[in-house]
Structures are given as structure tokens and as C-alpha cells.
């Protein structure tokens, strides 16, 4: 009789301990799968009275390089001359919007050769490497004025692209057709970050003239506005790193089911042979 009471007491004790262990395990998994909201907000310490002198200024004067691909539009009062330059508007060498695709931009843009020049109809070779886009436009304008009357020149960079990888919803290569592009805009192009993104630790890799330059950005802090990497350059790579507990969060449901199954088996074994 006493022995049975002892066995019953031990069993109740074991059951309670195992239940406590199970609840503790589940609680640990759930807590580890949670993300601090404090670390998931962009520029959480940003204030309207931020010192403008500490904000990195956009480099709007992109310097043209060898192998760059340029869009050049030349408009005059002469329709035949216009047709030679306006391939993207129909007529001339092609029809339809030739610049709608990346392939079209590559084929119909003007690529800077190894001598730093582009070859334009009527105008001929124009040296553009080492010049800003504004200076390139002015140089083409000077050359155009030698041959054409009242020519209007427009120049754009076609190959400003960045790669956005890691914990974003749509990783890939994105093209920019504006003068500037920030790291936040690039992430926006990639449809934003995933729930597992570690935005306090974003890597920007930039190919310099002599070596690769890495930049680490904490996107939760306003200090990124002063970083050289806040405004991206062509061919930059943005990598949003995952949180360390990503695998735990992804497998949390499996851990819970496994722990529940194991606890049930242990209870049955103790009940039958306890």
C-alpha cells in the first residue's frame, strides 16, 4: 500500500517536472523566434533637427568611365538628322521603343570604347571618359554645333545597376535611371526586407580603382546618412544579412512538435514501467 502511494507520488512528480520542462522549452523557442521591434525600424533615432552638415551629399556628377553605356538624344529642326539619333522613337535604324529592355539599351546605347570615346552619327568621335554627365553633354553640344543648327542634346547613363541580395523579398540586379540612388531606395526596389533581415548589419561592397571597399551600415541609426555608402554607385552590391536565429525561427514549429511528441512518449513509458 505504502509502496503504491510512493510510486503514485513519484509519477505525479515526474509528470509535473516533464510538463514544466516542456513548457520551458516551448517558451524558449517562442522567445528566440521573436524579433525586437526596436531593431526592425529604419532610422529609428531620426529627428527633424538633424545637422545637415553631417549628411552625406549625393554625388550627382557621375564620372563617365570606359565601357559605360550612354543614351544620347540629339534633336534638331532637320527630321532626317533626328531619325539618325532617335532610334528609340521609331524610324531611322529601327522602330518601336528600343530602350524598353536591357538588351535594347545595350545594343542601341553608345558604349564608351577603350579610348574613352563614343561614336555619334554626323558628329563622329567624342571623348567622354573622365567627364561628368553634365560635361559630356556640354562636349557633345560643342561638337554638334559645328555640324548642326539649334541642336538640343540629352545624355543619360544606361548601365547604373546595383545588386541587392540576402534577406530582401525580391533579390536581384536593379537598374537606376536617376542621378542618385540611396541604399534605402535600392532595398525598396527589392520589395523591402524579410522578417529575418538584420538591418543593423547591412553590407555594401564597392569596387574601387585598386581594391574592393566594404561598408557596414546600421540602417536603424541616422548615422548612415553620413556614410559614403548611403548613396550607391554603379555596380555596388548590397547584402542584407540574416539574423543568427533565422534557422531557429524557421524550425520553431518542428521543435515544438518534436518536444511534444518526446514528452508524450516519456510519460507513456513512465506510466507503463514506472
C-alpha positions as CSV (number, residue, x, y, z in Angstrom):
1,X,0.0,0.0,0.0
2,X,2.7,2.4,1.0
3,X,4.8,1.3,-2.0
4,X,1.9,2.1,-4.4
5,X,1.5,5.5,-2.8
6,X,5.2,6.2,-3.2
7,X,5.1,5.1,-6.9
8,X,2.0,7.3,-7.5
9,X,3.7,10.3,-5.8
10,X,6.9,9.8,-7.9
11,X,4.8,9.5,-11.1
12,X,3.0,12.8,-10.3
13,X,6.3,14.4,-9.5
14,X,7.8,13.2,-12.9
15,X,4.8,14.3,-14.8
16,X,4.9,17.7,-13.3
17,X,8.6,18.1,-13.9
18,X,8.3,17.0,-17.5
19,X,5.4,19.4,-18.1
20,X,7.5,22.1,-16.6
21,X,10.4,21.2,-18.8
22,X,8.2,21.1,-21.9
23,X,6.7,24.5,-21.1
24,X,10.1,25.9,-20.5
25,X,11.3,24.5,-23.8
26,X,8.4,25.9,-25.8
27,X,8.7,29.3,-24.1
28,X,12.4,29.4,-25.0
29,X,11.7,28.6,-28.7
30,X,9.0,31.2,-28.9
31,X,11.1,33.9,-27.3
32,X,14.1,33.1,-29.6
33,X,11.8,33.3,-32.6
34,X,10.7,36.9,-31.7
35,X,12.3,39.9,-33.2
36,X,12.9,43.1,-31.2
37,X,10.8,45.8,-32.8
38,X,13.5,48.2,-31.7
39,X,15.9,46.6,-34.2
40,X,13.4,46.4,-37.1
41,X,12.7,50.1,-37.7
42,X,14.7,52.0,-40.2
43,X,16.3,55.3,-38.9
44,X,14.5,54.9,-35.6
45,X,16.6,57.7,-34.0
46,X,16.0,60.1,-36.8
47,X,14.9,63.7,-35.8
48,X,13.8,66.6,-37.9
49,X,16.6,68.8,-36.5
50,X,19.4,66.6,-37.8
51,X,22.6,68.5,-38.6
52,X,22.6,68.9,-42.4
53,X,26.4,69.2,-42.4
54,X,26.7,65.6,-41.3
55,X,24.6,64.3,-44.1
56,X,26.5,62.7,-47.0
57,X,25.9,64.8,-50.1
58,X,24.8,63.0,-53.2
59,X,27.4,62.8,-55.9
60,X,25.2,63.9,-58.8
61,X,28.1,64.4,-61.1
62,X,28.7,60.8,-62.2
63,X,32.1,60.5,-64.0
64,X,31.9,58.5,-67.2
65,X,34.2,55.5,-67.5
66,X,35.4,53.1,-70.2
67,X,32.7,50.6,-71.1
68,X,29.8,52.8,-69.8
69,X,26.7,52.8,-71.9
70,X,25.2,56.1,-72.7
71,X,21.8,57.3,-74.0
72,X,22.4,60.3,-76.3
73,X,19.5,62.2,-77.8
74,X,20.1,64.8,-80.5
75,X,17.1,66.9,-81.6
76,X,17.3,69.4,-84.5
77,X,14.9,71.1,-86.9
78,X,16.1,68.5,-89.5
79,X,13.9,65.4,-89.4
80,X,16.4,63.3,-91.2
81,X,19.1,64.1,-88.7
82,X,16.7,63.4,-85.9
83,X,15.9,60.0,-87.3
84,X,19.6,59.0,-87.2
85,X,19.7,59.6,-83.4
86,X,16.1,58.8,-82.4
87,X,16.1,55.0,-82.9
88,X,14.1,54.6,-79.7
89,X,11.2,56.7,-81.2
90,X,10.8,54.9,-84.4
91,X,12.3,55.5,-87.9
92,X,15.9,55.6,-88.7
93,X,17.7,52.3,-87.9
94,X,14.8,50.8,-86.0
95,X,11.2,51.2,-84.9
96,X,9.4,51.0,-81.6
97,X,10.8,51.7,-78.2
98,X,14.3,50.2,-78.4
99,X,15.2,51.1,-74.9
100,X,12.4,49.1,-73.1
101,X,14.7,46.1,-72.5
102,X,18.2,45.8,-71.1
103,X,19.2,44.1,-74.3
104,X,17.9,47.1,-76.3
105,X,19.7,49.5,-74.1
106,X,23.0,47.6,-74.6
107,X,22.5,47.4,-78.4
108,X,21.2,50.9,-79.1
109,X,23.1,52.9,-76.4
110,X,26.5,54.4,-77.1
111,X,29.3,52.4,-75.4
112,X,32.5,54.2,-74.3
113,X,35.4,52.4,-76.0
114,X,38.9,51.8,-74.7
115,X,40.0,55.2,-75.9
116,X,37.3,56.8,-73.8
117,X,35.2,57.8,-76.8
118,X,31.7,57.3,-78.2
119,X,31.0,57.4,-82.0
120,X,27.9,59.5,-82.9
121,X,26.3,59.9,-86.4
122,X,27.4,63.1,-88.2
123,X,29.3,64.3,-85.2
124,X,31.9,61.5,-85.1
125,X,34.1,60.5,-82.1
126,X,33.7,62.4,-78.9
127,X,35.9,61.9,-75.9
128,X,33.8,61.5,-72.8
129,X,35.7,59.3,-70.3
130,X,36.7,61.2,-67.2
131,X,34.0,63.8,-67.7
132,X,30.8,64.1,-65.7
133,X,27.5,63.6,-67.4
134,X,27.0,67.3,-67.5
135,X,30.4,67.9,-69.0
136,X,29.7,65.1,-71.5
137,X,26.5,66.8,-72.6
138,X,28.4,70.1,-73.0
139,X,31.2,68.5,-75.0
140,X,28.7,66.8,-77.4
141,X,26.8,70.1,-77.6
142,X,30.0,71.9,-78.7
143,X,30.7,69.2,-81.4
144,X,27.1,69.2,-82.6
145,X,27.1,73.0,-83.0
146,X,29.9,72.5,-85.6
147,X,27.6,70.5,-87.9
148,X,24.0,71.0,-86.8
149,X,21.8,74.0,-86.3
150,X,20.0,74.6,-83.0
151,X,20.7,71.0,-81.7
152,X,19.3,70.0,-78.3
153,X,21.4,67.4,-76.5
154,X,20.3,65.0,-73.8
155,X,22.6,62.4,-72.1
156,X,21.8,59.6,-69.6
157,X,23.7,56.7,-68.1
158,X,22.1,53.4,-69.0
159,X,24.3,51.0,-67.0
160,X,23.8,52.3,-63.5
161,X,23.0,49.0,-61.8
162,X,23.2,47.6,-58.3
163,X,22.7,44.1,-56.9
164,X,20.5,43.7,-53.8
165,X,21.0,40.3,-52.2
166,X,20.3,38.4,-48.9
167,X,17.2,39.0,-46.8
168,X,15.1,41.0,-49.2
169,X,11.8,39.9,-50.7
170,X,13.0,40.1,-54.3
171,X,16.8,39.8,-54.6
172,X,18.3,40.7,-58.0
173,X,20.0,43.2,-60.2
174,X,18.3,46.6,-60.4
175,X,18.9,49.5,-62.9
176,X,18.7,53.1,-61.9
177,X,17.9,55.9,-64.3
178,X,18.1,58.8,-61.9
179,X,21.2,60.8,-61.0
180,X,21.3,59.2,-57.5
181,X,20.3,56.1,-55.7
182,X,20.4,55.5,-51.9
183,X,20.8,52.2,-50.1
184,X,17.2,52.6,-48.8
185,X,15.9,53.1,-52.3
186,X,17.7,50.0,-53.5
187,X,16.2,47.9,-50.8
188,X,12.8,49.4,-51.7
189,X,13.4,48.3,-55.3
190,X,13.8,44.8,-53.9
191,X,10.4,45.0,-52.3
192,X,11.8,45.6,-48.8
193,X,13.4,43.3,-46.2
194,X,12.1,39.9,-45.0
195,X,11.1,39.1,-41.4
196,X,14.6,37.6,-40.9
197,X,16.6,40.6,-42.0
198,X,19.3,42.0,-39.8
199,X,19.1,45.6,-40.8
200,X,21.6,46.6,-38.1
201,X,24.3,44.8,-40.2
202,X,23.9,45.6,-43.9
203,X,27.0,45.1,-46.1
204,X,27.7,47.3,-49.2
205,X,30.5,46.1,-51.4
206,X,32.1,48.6,-53.8
207,X,34.7,48.0,-56.5
208,X,37.3,50.8,-56.2
209,X,40.0,51.6,-58.6
210,X,42.6,49.5,-56.8
211,X,40.6,47.3,-54.4
212,X,37.2,46.3,-53.2
213,X,35.7,48.5,-50.4
214,X,33.3,47.0,-47.9
215,X,31.0,49.2,-45.9
216,X,28.9,48.1,-42.9
217,X,25.7,50.1,-42.3
218,X,23.3,50.1,-39.4
219,X,20.0,51.0,-41.1
220,X,18.3,51.6,-37.7
221,X,20.6,54.6,-37.0
222,X,20.7,58.1,-38.6
223,X,24.5,57.8,-38.8
224,X,24.1,56.0,-42.2
225,X,23.2,59.4,-43.7
226,X,26.8,60.4,-43.2
227,X,28.2,57.2,-44.7
228,X,30.0,57.1,-48.1
229,X,27.8,54.1,-48.9
230,X,24.5,55.8,-48.2
231,X,24.4,56.9,-51.9
232,X,25.2,53.9,-54.0
233,X,27.5,53.8,-57.1
234,X,27.1,51.8,-60.2
235,X,27.9,48.1,-59.7
236,X,27.6,48.3,-55.9
237,X,26.4,45.1,-54.1
238,X,24.0,45.4,-51.2
239,X,23.8,42.4,-48.9
240,X,21.2,42.2,-46.1
241,X,22.5,39.7,-43.7
242,X,20.1,37.2,-41.9
243,X,19.6,37.1,-38.1
244,X,21.6,34.4,-36.3
245,X,18.3,32.9,-35.0
246,X,16.8,32.6,-38.5
247,X,17.1,28.8,-38.6
248,X,15.6,28.5,-35.1
249,X,12.6,30.7,-36.1
250,X,12.1,28.8,-39.3
251,X,12.1,25.4,-37.5
252,X,10.3,26.5,-34.3
253,X,7.1,24.6,-35.2
254,X,9.1,21.4,-35.8
255,X,10.9,21.8,-32.5
256,X,7.6,22.3,-30.7
257,X,6.1,19.2,-32.3
258,X,9.2,17.2,-31.6
259,X,9.3,18.2,-28.0
260,X,5.6,17.5,-27.5
261,X,6.0,14.0,-29.1
262,X,9.0,13.2,-27.0
263,X,7.3,14.3,-23.8
264,X,4.3,12.2,-24.6
265,X,6.4,9.1,-25.2
266,X,8.3,9.7,-21.9
267,X,5.0,10.0,-20.0
268,X,3.7,6.8,-21.5
269,X,6.9,4.9,-20.7
270,X,6.9,6.1,-17.1
271,X,3.2,5.2,-16.8
272,X,3.7,1.7,-18.1
273,X,7.1,0.9,-16.4
274,X,7.3,3.4,-13.6
